[in-house]
Amino acid sequence: MQTFLDFSPVIVVVLVFLIQQKIVVTPEQLEKKHREILRDVENRFVTQKSHEDLRLQFSEIKEKIDKIYDCLIISK
């Protein structure tokens, strides 16, 4: 215990430095950053479900274009 008391000013200075430089974060800061990251990901990337829906739509469009192309070839 005596060693802690001897080094207490140094310990306090080191802790203050770490907190000022944001090397150590609080749980509130961590939660805030987590929400920011989730919001950015939501804005930048598509969900798996919407990606699959889009693929299905492209597939349907491709089939329809193929049918139209076949009809044009047969009519000539």
C-alpha positions in Angstrom: 0.0 0.0 0.0 2.9 2.3 0.8 4.2 2.0 -2.8 0.8 3.1 -4.2 1.0 6.2 -2.0 4.5 6.9 -3.1 3.6 6.6 -6.8 0.1 8.1 -6.6 1.0 11.5 -8.3 2.6 9.6 -11.2 -0.4 7.3 -11.4 -2.8 10.2 -11.5 -0.8 12.0 -14.2 -0.7 8.9 -16.3 -4.4 8.3 -16.0 -5.2 11.9 -16.8 -3.0 11.7 -19.9 -4.6 8.5 -21.1 -8.1 10.0 -20.7 -7.2 13.2 -22.4 -5.6 11.4 -25.4 -8.7 9.2 -25.6 -6.6 6.0 -25.2 -9.0 4.8 -22.6 -12.7 5.1 -23.4 -15.7 5.0 -21.2 -18.6 2.7 -21.8 -20.8 5.6 -22.9 -18.2 6.7 -25.5 -18.0 3.1 -26.7 -21.8 2.8 -27.1 -21.9 6.2 -28.9 -19.2 5.1 -31.4 -21.0 1.7 -31.9 -24.3 3.5 -32.8 -22.4 5.8 -35.2 -20.8 2.7 -36.9 -24.1 1.0 -37.2 -25.7 4.1 -38.7 -22.9 4.4 -41.3 -23.1 0.8 -42.2 -26.9 1.0 -42.6 -26.5 4.0 -44.9 -23.6 2.6 -47.1 -24.5 -1.0 -47.5 -27.5 -3.0 -48.7 -29.1 -5.7 -46.6 -29.0 -9.3 -47.7 -32.8 -9.4 -48.2 -32.9 -6.4 -50.5 -29.9 -7.8 -52.4 -31.8 -11.0 -53.0 -34.9 -9.2 -54.0 -32.9 -7.2 -56.5 -31.3 -10.3 -58.0 -34.7 -11.9 -58.4 -36.0 -8.8 -60.2 -33.0 -8.8 -62.5 -33.6 -12.5 -63.2 -37.2 -11.8 -64.1 -36.2 -8.9 -66.4 -33.6 -11.1 -68.1 -36.2 -13.7 -68.8 -38.7 -11.2 -70.2 -36.0 -9.7 -72.5 -35.1 -13.2 -73.7 -38.8 -13.8 -74.5 -39.0 -10.5 -76.4 -35.8 -11.4 -78.3 -37.2 -14.8 -79.2 -40.4 -13.3 -80.4 -38.5 -10.8 -82.6 -36.4 -13.5 -84.1 -39.4 -15.8 -84.8 -41.4 -13.0 -86.5 -38.6 -12.3 -89.0 
